[in-house]
Structures are given as structure tokens and as C-alpha cells.
Amino acid sequence: MTLLLSHTLNRTLSQWLAERLAHPQPELAWQLWCFEGVDARRAAEEQLAKQGIRARIRSAYKPLVHAVLEELDTTGLQSLQLHYPLHADAAANRFMLEAYPLAAMLPPGVELQMEAGQHNSSYTLALRYQDGRTQSLQVFAPNRPFQSAHGSSGITPCGWQQAHDAQGRIVHDTAVLTDYEAAYAQAMQAIEQHGWPKTEPFFGRLHIAMQLPGFEQAIAGTDETMSTPEAMHEDLYFSLLEHFQKLSGRAAGDRRLQPGQIVPDIRIATQSHPLELSTVGLQIRALALSEPLPEVDNGLPAAALSPHSMAQADAAAAQLQRAPSLAQMDALVQPLFSAYGSACQGQSVQGRPIAATYKKGSEHPVVLSGGQHANEISGVTGALRGALALAQRADSHFAYIPVENPDGYDLHQWYCRYAPEQMHHAARYTALGDDLAYRDHAPWYEGALRRDAIAASGAQLHLSLHGYPAHEWTRPLSGYVPQGFDLWTIPKGFFLILRYQEDWQPQAEALAERVAQALLQVAGLPEYNRRQLALYQRHSGRQPFELRHGTPCTMQVDNHGLTPVSLITEFPDQTVVGDALVFAHTVQRAAVLAAYAAWQDIVPTR
């Protein structure tokens, strides 16, 4: 173990409160923007008010959404016209995205118009009420310049303070380096300045632990929860990928990078009241992969499963309301492996066994897999349910890989013990830190199994089940919109991606058409897609994909694919639980069965 950093930072809200109380200026009206929840911000305002100090403390994270939740009277609201700001160093729709999910927050029947405004730092709102009242207001969205690891410039949310005198003139107006921003910056600096080896991987596991005075706040009437610990996790993880890509001389977004396993461990510190905490804790350690992560209490221990038949396994899988543990998956797939054996076997980077089973039949074969990206949980259960359903057909012909990335899956399970409804992108890739489908050199580890399964079965179609964030994905410390993943920032329903070798385009087109048509019969899915697509379109201002029978779909030529055609499914599942997860893996199962059935008709036409 190597300790890179162990440090505490002063909490901005506590420090700012102490400064105002130490130097009262009752003639001024203060405003502060910071990365704190409403309870802490109101508690600080109350303390200041008791001393005659006027202050309003606002959120620097999603300021418009917080303003609507905390300050806007929506009773009797008839219409809202929003002009969002523009900036030369931000995408044209950046502030539309940051306003998400405004369109779902307003009472039914309220007319919402969102239009581009001025090149400034404020949203402008014009409200009209049913009784004829009107109201106009501005919502300041503080941002500062930044540069990415690869040199691109942009703007990113930041802390800010202002003060007005009795005549309303601004006498203080400046950025504030908040504890949230400083914790991120110090973590990045410590890692960037460390003397890493010259070649990949740079470490076994990089554990970044923070105890924040952050917040998680559900937005009523939506499926959204604003979470500063989750946002910090996401920003640290992807910022570090970008740093190590640059350090290794790779292009931005190169999924072959093998830095090691990056583990942001970001939690809200326990407090008995909102202002108890006065510091932010930060510790960074480089560990060997064999060294364990901190133990986490598991409030929901995994139930033991021991199905004795495929029918029993199918029934148990259909009821899963959380991602099954690796031990549960072993039990659920055992009837399949008992019936058909292990066609291919391998081992993950951390030594976990990985295997594919192969049912030979008279029909055209497919390869079915889940868990390439281990935090995309509906694909794992959906693939299992699809395999169990196909196995009960006498002539079916398929190879099945239950969990392609067991090391990432184990990390995801660790995260779920303390934050089950976060996205956990740090569990997306393997213990080497790469995307196993992009691995291009030995040792192959788990990356070999897919090739072996395709070779064993002779399949010309790979069904690879995936997912994407079920709620908004942000990087609030490096530009807000995730670089390279802007298509996936907001849910847009169940999504199909067809990748195909050029001379297989007719078959890929036919497959996309048949699957999308079949999905119309999945109870609740058409309505689900319509609802998510409408909200996505309102807040992104674009639709960079086609719709086939109401299902978003993209077609991509891939002449280097392992199979002539690959169908990648994407359900917004990171991370849903309960009935929402049951619905997600039910849709995934339906897609598997629709694709398999369609392929039997499509292949003979070639």
C-alpha cells in the first residue's frame, strides 16, 4: 500500500458562516453558491438572520432546478418561458441539459417554452399564472473556465459569492473555491504528481476516499435524485481515465487503456445536525489488487438460491429486484451448465473463473452475453432469463456467457452495499481498467471468452446486453456534460445499437426492424419509451438517432467485429431496484427472444 494523500479541508459553508458572523455588515445582503443541500443552507441562513445578517445561500449544482424547487410558486401556474444562457466555450444545449428535469417537474398542463437566451450567466424566467399574475426572475448559474486533460477548454460550475448594498449595487462579486471543488482538485493533483511507473498498469487499485457534507435529494414527480457524492464519483473516475490516457500517450477515450482499477469511494459524512461537520476528509491509497477495500455493512444480505431445474431458475430470475451476487448467479446458471457443460473456460484478472455454456441445436446459432460493463445490471439478468427461455426450446442453438466481467461485477456489488441506486461507472471496466471488448493483446484474461464462444458455436450474431444511466449523468467539476458520452446524459428509453460488417447491412437492417416491431408487444414499454423520449428531446434539443416503431436505434458499420452482426441493447438501468429492475430485465429478455426468432428467418436469406 502506498499513501498518496491524507488530508482534511475546511468546510466552505462553515468557514463562510464564521466569516460573516465575525465581521457583521448589516447594510449588505449576501448571496453564496456552494455544493450543499437545502437543509444545511437554510440552517446557515437562520444562524446569520439571528445576528441581523441578510443572506441567501443557493446551490451551485443545478442552480435552476434548485431555484424551481425552493423559490418558485407553481400553484396556479399557466405558462413558463425559459431563456437559457449561452457560452462560447460550452455546447449550445449545455444549459438546457442542466435544467433537466424541469419539463417533468411542473404541474400538469403548464406550458413550457425553452429558448436560447443571451451569452451571459443567468437563466431568465417569465411566468404567467391563471389569475393573470405575471412574474419575471433571473437565476444565476456560476461557472468558471477549465481545461480538460487533453487541452480542450470549457466552463464548469463553481462556487460564488455576491453582496449588494442598500441601493442594490453589487459590491462583492467573485468566484469561491468551495470544499467540493478543492477536494476534487487536490485529489487530481496528488494523483497527477505521483511518480507512476512508465508502463501500464500503473497500480493495482487506486482507492480515493472522501467524506463529504454533500446531499442526495429526490425530485418529486420524477425518477431523478440529485447526488453530490455520485457526481464526485463520476467526475473523479472519468477525469482520471483522461489523465492516464494522456500519461500513457493514448488518445482521449481510448478504451484499451489499462491503468489499474480506479475506485472512488465517496460518501456523505454522518452528522447529527446539518452544520455539525466542519471539515472534508480525503485519503488516496495505491493498493495491490490483492489488498481488500474497506468493509461495508450490507443491510440487504443476498438470499441463498438453489434452483434444481431451469424452470426454477427462470422463476427465481424473473423476480430479482436487485442485481444478483456472483454467488447467486452461479446458482442460477447451474442448471444450464449441468445440462450443456462448459464449452469455454477462462479466468479474470483477479482470478475469478469465467465460462460459457453451449447448447447445440439445429437452428442458426447466436452468442448471448451480459455484464461486459458490470454496472449495467439489467443485461446480466436479462441474458440469464433469455438463455433459460431458449434452453427450453428443443432445437435452439446458442452459446451463453453469464457475466463477462466478474471483477467489475464484484466491485459493483461492493458499491451497492452503501449506495445501491448510484451509477457506479468505476465498476464498468475490468480490474485492469480497460473495456474487455477492446483488449488487443495478451494476456487476454476474460477478453478471450467471447472469441472462444463465437468460435465454438459458429455464431454470426452476438447479442450483447447493456445498460446506461437511469437518471441524469453529470460531471459538475469538468464541464457538467460527460465528455465523449453526451448522448447518454439523459435517459431516452430502451435503445438498440446494430453493428455490422458492410456486406451484412441488409441482415442488420432487417434485424433492427423485426426486434423493434416485436418490442411493441412488451407491456408498458411503448409508453415508457414515449415518456422518456419526450423529456430527452425537450432538454437536449436534438435527436441524433432514428426511431423504429418508437424504439431509439442506431446503425454502425464495424468491419472488425467478431461476428458479422452484433445487437447491443441499452436499457436505462444504472442503477434501478425493485419493480423498475424487474421491468428492465423483462424488456431485455423480450429483446433476446425477438432477436433470436428474427435471426432464424433472416440468415437463410443471405
LINTA-V139415 format. One line per field, one symbol per residue. phi: phi as a letter, one per 40 degrees, with the letter a starting at -180 (. if undefined). A space follows every 10 residues. Layout:
phi->???
//
This chain:
phi->.bccaaabbc cdcccccccc ccbcbccbbb bbbacbcccc ccccdccccc bgbcabbbcc cfcccccccb bccccgcbab bbbccbacbb ddbdcccccc bdccccddgc cbbbbcbcca bbcbbbbbbc cgcbababbc bcabcabcdc gcbabadaca bbabcccgcc bbaacbccdc cccccccccc ccccccdcbc ccacabbbbb bbccabbcbd gbcbbcbccc ccdccccccc dcccccdcgc cdgcccdbch ccbcbbbccc bcacbccbbb caabbcbccc cccdcbcbcb ccccbacbac ccccccccbc bacccccccd cccddccccb gbcabaacdc gccaabbbbc accccbbbab gdbccccccc cccdcccccc ccbdccaabb bcbcbccccc cccccccbac bccfccccbc ccgbcdcbcb acccfccccc cccccccgcb bbbbcbaadc acbbbcbahg cdcgbccbcb dagcbbbbba cdcbddcccc cdcccccccc ccdgcdcccc ccccccccbb gaacacbbfg bcabbbcacb ccbdbbbbcb bcbcbbbgcc cdccccccdc cdcccccccc cccccc
//
